[in-house]
Amino acid sequence: MEYFLQALRKYAVFTGRARRKEYWMFVLFQVLIGIAAAIVDGILGTGFEYGSGMVSALVTLGLFLPGLALGVRRLHDVNKSGWFWLIVFIPLVGAIWLLVLACTEGTQGPNQYGPDPKGSAVAV
């Protein structure tokens, strides 16, 4: 939960680096909160025709910017530009490539985007 709250504290911070654990814990809690919002939509009857609901839409809008910022910081950890996130718009291949990058271990030691978030330093 601490990683999720840390990402919310850095709501629109697109600089620096984010560890894999920080990224995937945010994704996990985002999915769990999305499921809870869908259940609340079902109970309240606030769903739209296409399946989503008002509470789910608000949760999605509220978590979009911190998720995007965290994704950019995750790309920085693997020494890629934040603009590389746009690769997701290439059908099928882009999403798979972005998933692979999100699962890849970050650059050890400092890189052009900042110090290693794990705190380990590599002698040069």
N, C-alpha and C positions, 0 to 999 in steps of 0.2 A: 504494500500500500504506500510505503514511503516513496518509492520510485514514481508512482502515479501522482502523488502530491508534489513531488519535486518538479515533474513536468508541468503541472499546473502553475507552480510558482514562476516558472520560466515561460509563461504563457506565449509570448511572441518573440522569444530570443532565438535568433537564427544563426548566432555565432557560437563557436566552441564545438565540443565533441560530446557524444553520448555513447555510453557502453551498450553492448547487446542486451545485457540484463535490464538496463533502464528502459530500452525501447520495447522489449517483449513483455515486461511487466506492465507497461502502460497499455499495450495492445490487449493483454489479458483483462485488465480492469475495464478497459473501454468496451470490450465485448460483454463482460458481465453486467456493466451498467446499462448497455444497450438491451440486453435480455430483460433486465428488471424494468426498464422503461416500456418495453413491449408488453410485459405482463400488466403494468399499470394502465397502459392504453386499453388493453383488453378488459380490465376490470371497470374502467371508467367509461368505456365505449367511445373513446375519442379517436378511433381509427378512421383513416380515409379509405376511399374505394380501392386504392391500389395496394393496401396492406399495411402501410406505415401509419403512425398516429401522431398526434400533436406532441405528446411528451417525448416520443422517440425522435421527432424532428428537432425539438429544442435541444435534446441531448446531443444529437449529431452536430447541430450548428455550434453548440458550446464547446465541443471537443475537437472541432475541425482544425482550428488554428494551432492549439498546442500540439496536436498530432502531426501537423505539417511541420511545425518548427522542430519537433523531436526527430522527425524523419530526416530533415536537413542536417541536424546535428549528428545523426547516425551515419549519414553519407560522409560527413566531414571526418568521422572516426576511421573510415576506410579510405581516406584521402581522395575523396571525390567532391566535386563542387555540388552545392545545393541545387543548382539548376539541373543536375543529373536526375533529379526526381521526376522531371518531365518525361523520362523514358517510359514511364508507366502508360503513356498514351499510344505507344506502339502496341497494336493488338497482340495479346497472348505473350509474345516474347518479352515485351517490356515489363510486364508484371512479374514474370518469372525471374528476369534479370534483377529486378529490384528486390525480390524476395531473397535471391542468392546474396546480394550485397548486404541486406539486413541481417543475414545469418553469418556472414563472414566476420572473422575476428578483426578487430581494428588494428591500425598501424601501431606497433610498439614504439614507445617513446614519443616525443613531440613531433608534430608535423606542421604544415603551414596553417592549420586551423586551430592550433592550440596544444596544450600539454596533454599527455596521456591521461584519460579519465580514471584509469586503473591505478595511476600513481607510480607505475614502474618506469624506471629510466633505463635506457639502453646506452651503454658506453659507446661513444663514437670514435 
